[in-house]
Amino acid sequence: MQRCLSIIGLLATVLLTACSTTPELPSQPYLKSERSHLYALQQWSLEGRLALSAKQDSWSANMAWQHQVDNEQIKLSGPLGQGAVLIRLSKDQVVIDRGGKNVQTSAEPEQFIEQQLGMAVPIHSLRYWVVGLPEPGMAFFETAEGFKQGQWLIAYKEMQSVGKQIMPRKMTVMNGQLRLKVMVDEWSLNDIKAN
């Protein structure tokens, strides 16, 4: 009887261990030297979540981001799509559409986003950072997990395979005032899809 209970206990332990969750793909390291070819990427999209926190405020949202050359479309929404906001960004113009007739436009995207959020978010740089690249034409310094550009530290906490590419899965962008966390659930690179 004692031996039977020991065997049942051992089997239960093995089964519980087998059921524990493991990531689908092992986390890949961030390597800037292997990313330069991504500057040529003309079109991509991602779906995921973001969390923004500053000393005075914090919030989180679901995010769907579509990128084409000189054209960004970022949809932010709460649970079940509530409170959706669509941000369209072209060369030097931003349009924020909160639905209905609540549409605002500005020729100064960075300042306008700061006005709307109450926090300075580097929206132009973010379009590069989210794919794991420094903004071109600006100095940057590599770090163990990413790079520092301007006043911002960009850290890639986890990378994932998307077709033949290695793309960010979890990243943090921060300066002394603000922390932005991005978690990408699904990437689409032209016709390459992965989640």
C-alpha positions in Angstrom: 0.0 0.0 0.0 2.8 2.4 0.9 4.6 1.6 -2.3 1.3 2.2 -4.3 0.9 5.7 -2.7 4.5 6.5 -3.5 4.0 5.6 -7.1 0.8 7.7 -7.3 2.6 10.6 -5.7 5.4 10.3 -8.2 3.0 10.2 -11.1 1.1 13.2 -9.9 4.3 15.2 -9.6 5.4 14.2 -13.1 2.0 15.1 -14.5 1.9 18.5 -12.7 5.4 19.3 -13.9 4.4 18.3 -17.5 1.4 20.7 -17.4 3.4 23.7 -16.3 3.5 26.5 -18.9 6.6 27.1 -21.0 7.0 29.8 -23.6 6.4 28.8 -27.2 9.6 30.2 -28.4 12.8 30.8 -26.3 13.6 34.5 -25.8 16.1 35.7 -28.4 18.8 38.2 -27.4 18.7 41.8 -28.8 21.5 42.3 -31.3 21.6 45.7 -33.0 24.2 44.5 -35.4 21.8 42.1 -36.9 18.9 44.6 -37.4 20.1 47.2 -39.9 18.3 45.5 -42.8 15.0 46.3 -41.1 15.4 50.0 -42.0 14.3 48.9 -45.5 11.0 47.4 -44.2 8.3 49.3 -46.0 5.2 47.9 -44.3 4.5 46.2 -40.9 1.8 45.9 -38.3 1.6 44.7 -34.8 -1.0 44.0 -32.2 -0.3 44.1 -28.5 -0.6 46.1 -25.3 1.1 49.1 -23.8 1.3 50.6 -20.4 2.4 54.2 -19.8 3.3 55.5 -16.4 4.6 58.8 -15.2 4.8 60.4 -11.7 1.4 62.1 -12.2 -0.5 59.4 -14.1 -0.6 56.0 -15.6 -2.8 54.0 -18.0 -2.7 51.0 -20.2 -4.4 50.1 -23.5 -4.7 47.5 -26.3 -2.8 48.6 -29.3 -3.0 47.9 -33.1 -0.3 49.7 -35.1 0.0 49.8 -38.9 3.1 51.2 -40.5 3.6 52.2 -44.1 6.3 54.6 -45.4 5.7 58.0 -43.8 2.3 56.9 -42.4 1.5 55.5 -39.0 -1.9 54.4 -37.8 -2.1 53.5 -34.1 -5.4 52.4 -32.5 -5.5 52.4 -28.7 -8.5 50.9 -26.9 -9.5 49.8 -23.4 -11.2 46.4 -22.5 -13.6 45.2 -25.2 -12.6 48.1 -27.5 -14.1 50.8 -25.2 -12.7 54.3 -25.4 -11.0 53.7 -28.8 -8.6 56.4 -30.0 -7.1 56.4 -33.5 -3.8 58.3 -34.0 -2.8 58.9 -37.6 0.7 60.2 -38.1 2.2 61.3 -41.4 5.4 63.3 -42.0 4.7 66.3 -39.9 1.0 66.0 -39.0 -0.9 64.1 -36.4 -4.7 63.4 -36.4 -6.4 62.1 -33.2 -9.8 60.6 -33.8 -11.8 59.8 -30.7 -14.9 58.8 -32.7 -17.9 60.7 -33.9 -17.0 64.3 -34.7 -14.2 64.4 -32.1 -11.2 64.7 -34.5 -8.2 67.0 -33.8 -5.3 67.8 -36.1 -1.9 69.4 -35.4 1.2 70.1 -37.5 3.4 69.6 -34.3 2.9 65.9 -33.5 5.2 65.6 -30.4 3.9 68.7 -28.7 0.3 67.8 -29.5 0.6 64.3 -28.2 2.1 65.7 -25.0 -0.8 68.2 -24.7 -3.3 65.4 -25.1 -1.6 62.9 -22.8 0.0 65.2 -20.3 3.2 63.3 -21.0 6.0 63.7 -23.5 6.0 60.6 -25.8 8.7 60.4 -28.5 6.2 59.3 -31.2 8.5 59.9 -34.2 11.3 57.8 -32.6 8.9 55.2 -31.4 8.1 54.1 -34.9 11.8 52.9 -35.2 12.3 51.7 -31.6 9.3 49.4 -31.7 11.0 47.3 -34.5 14.3 47.4 -32.6 16.1 50.2 -34.4 17.5 53.5 -33.3 16.0 56.5 -35.1 18.3 57.3 -38.1 20.3 60.5 -38.0 20.4 60.7 -34.2 23.3 59.6 -32.0 22.8 56.5 -29.9 24.8 54.3 -27.5 24.3 50.6 -27.3 23.5 49.0 -23.9 23.3 45.4 -22.8 19.6 45.2 -23.6 19.2 47.8 -26.4 20.4 51.4 -26.7 20.1 54.9 -25.3 19.1 57.7 -27.7 18.6 61.3 -26.6 17.1 61.2 -23.1 15.6 57.8 -23.6 16.7 54.3 -22.6 15.3 51.6 -24.8 15.5 48.1 -23.4 14.3 44.9 -25.2 13.3 42.5 -22.5 12.3 39.7 -24.9 12.6 39.1 -28.6 10.6 36.6 -30.8 10.9 34.9 -34.2 8.7 36.3 -36.9 9.4 34.3 -40.0 13.2 34.7 -40.6 13.3 37.9 -38.5 13.8 38.4 -34.8 11.4 41.2 -33.6 10.7 42.7 -30.1 8.1 41.0 -28.0 8.6 43.0 -24.8 10.3 46.4 -24.6 10.6 49.3 -22.2 11.2 52.9 -23.2 12.0 55.3 -20.3 13.5 58.5 -19.2 13.5 60.2 -15.8 9.8 61.2 -16.1 8.1 58.4 -18.1 8.1 54.6 -18.5 6.4 53.0 -21.6 6.1 49.2 -21.7 5.1 47.5 -25.0 4.1 43.8 -25.3 3.7 42.6 -28.9 1.3 39.6 -29.3 1.4 39.5 -33.1 3.7 40.9 -35.8 3.0 41.1 -39.5 6.0 42.0 -41.7 4.7 42.6 -45.2 3.4 39.0 -45.8 5.2 37.3 -42.9 3.0 36.6 -39.9 3.8 35.3 -36.5 2.3 35.4 -33.1 
